[in-house]
Amino acid sequence: MRRALLGGSFDPPHRGHLAIVDELLRRGVADRVVVVPARISPGKPAPAAADRHRLAMLRLALAGRPEVTVWDEELRRPGPSYTVDTLRAARRRWPGDTLLLVVGADAWAGLARWREPETIRRLARLVVVPRPGWPAPGEGGALPAGVTVLDGFRVPVSSTAVREALARGAPPAGDLPPAVRDYIVRHGLYGLPAPGEGGE
């Protein structure tokens, strides 16, 4: 079993995240995808939405996808969410599986600065998602061993753009799964007024 781990803040989960999941399965890169929301990503600001909201939105976004699991391992650990710790936990949980770690090209470029990068490379094969402005592995040379690139794939939207639209009071209907959009509106997340606040 090839099991891909896709980590991130998912703040909020949007159609770009779903597109990555679907692409991994469509191309046959992975048999199963495990989506891992981070509690605190090292070197990044804290998520705008509380852990419980991000977890609930992920479950709504991924409902009906039997090949996909939401794993709250990092939310249950104190302190920053270090990938190497998550991979060790995944190896204990799925000892017979081939683990794949899905990262963006920007994360790939900074992998040497992550905690225990060589251990990460030993525990999992890497799947790199291209990002505009960042070179993908193998550009201009041979592809490193144990690395797959989703050539030709581009994430159609960013979490930053979605949050900016929400902060303007305009939930982006096309960029959010309907159930996630409804959840955000219902709970007044990302600067939207909660139902009954300031309205008629």
N, C-alpha and C positions, 0 to 999 in steps of 0.2 A: 504493500500500500504506500503510495506517494502522498504525503500529507503536507500541504503548504500552510505555513503560518504567516498571516497578514496582520501585522501590528500597526497601531497608530492611535491617535487621540479620538478619531471619529467624532468630531466636535463641530457640526453634526455629521452623521453618516449621510452620504449623498450618492448620486448616480455614478460618480467617478469611482467610488469604492466598489459599487456593485459591478461596474464594467470590468474592473480588475479581476474580481472573483469569477465572473462569467468567462473572461478571456482565459484564465488559468484552466478552467474546466473544458472550455470549447477546444483549446489547442491540445488537450490531453497532457498538459504539463503536470497536473496533479489529479489524483483520484478524489481527494477530499480537501476542503479548505477550512482552516481554523482561523477565525477572526478574533484578534486579541486586543481589546481596548487597554491602553496604557493608563496607569494611575497618574504618574508624573513622568513625562519624557525628559531624560537628562538634557540640560541645556536649552529647554524650551519653556515658555510661560505655561502656567497652570491652565488646564482646559476651562473654557467659559461656562460650560454646563457641568453640573455635579455628576459624579460617577454613576449614580443610580439612573439619572436621565439618559446618559450616553449608552448605558447598558440596555435600558428599555428601548431606546430608539434603534439600536443595532438589531435587537431581536425582532422588532417590527419590520425593519428594512429587509431582513434576510428570511422572513417567514416564507414557507413554501419551497425552500431550497434544501432538500434532504441531504445533499452532499456537503452542506456548510454547517459548521458549528460555531457558536459564540462561546469563547472560553474566558472566564473572568479571573484567570490565574493572577494577572498583574494587579488587578483591583484589590485582591485579597492580601497582597504583600505590602508591608510598610516601606516607605522610602521610594526613591526613584525606580523606574521600571527598566532594569538592565536586560538587554536581549539575551545575554549569555545565561542569566538565571532562568529565563523563560524557556530557553532551549534545553537546559538541563532538566527542568520540570517536565517538558514535553517528551524527552527521551525516557524518563521514568514512566510516564503515562502511556506512551505508545512505543514500547521497546522494540517491536519488530518492524516498525515503519521506517521508510526513508523520509527524513525531514527536509523540507524545502523552506527557506526563509525568503520572503518576498520583500524587496526594498526598492525604493526609488533610486534613480541614477544619482541624485544629490546625496542620498545616504551612502551609496556605494563609494562615492568620491571621498567621503570622510570616514570610511570603515576602519581605517588604521587607527583612528582616535577613539574608537569605541572600547569599552571594557573587554579585555581578552579577545581581540579579534581573531587570533589563531585558533582559539577554542571554538569560536563561532563557526569558523570555516571547517573545523573538524566535525562539529555536531550536525551541520546542515549544509546542503547544497544551496547556492544562492540563485534567486530568480530576480533579475533587475528589470524594473519598469522604466522605460525612457521618460525623461522630463525635458522640456524645452530649456536650452541654455546649459545643459549638463551633458558631458560626453558619456556614452555608454561603454561598458567593458568591451574590449576588442576593437574599438574604433581605431583604425590605423595600425592594427597589429592582430596577433592571435588572441582568441578568446581565452581567458584564464580557465584552468581546469576547475570543474565543479561549479561553473557559472552558466546560467541560461539567461538570454535576453529576450524580452517580448518585442522582437523587432517589428516595426511598423505600427505599434500600438501607442496611442496617446490618451492619457487620462482626460476626459472631456470637461472636467470642472474641478475647481479647488475649494477646499474648506474655507479658505480666507475669503474668496469671492462670495460664497454662500453666506458667511457671517456678516460681511459688509452689506449685502442686500437685506438681510434680516434686521440689521441695525438701522437701516433706512425705513423700516416698517413695511418692507415689501417681500414677504416670503416667496422665494423663487420656485414657482410651481414646477417648472421643467427640470430643475436640478435636484429636487428632493423627492424620494418616494412619497406618495400621498399619505401613507400612514405616519411617516416621520413628520411631514409638514403639519398634519393635524395635531400630532403630539406637541410639537413646538408651540403652535398657536394655543392649544388647550392649557399648557403649563406656563405660558408667557416667558419662554426662553429667548436668549440672545437679544434682549432689549425690547421684545414685543410686550405690549401690555397684557397682563393676565386677564382672562375673561372677567368682566365686571369692573375693571379698572379704567377709569377715565372715559368710559364710553356711555352711550345711551342705553 
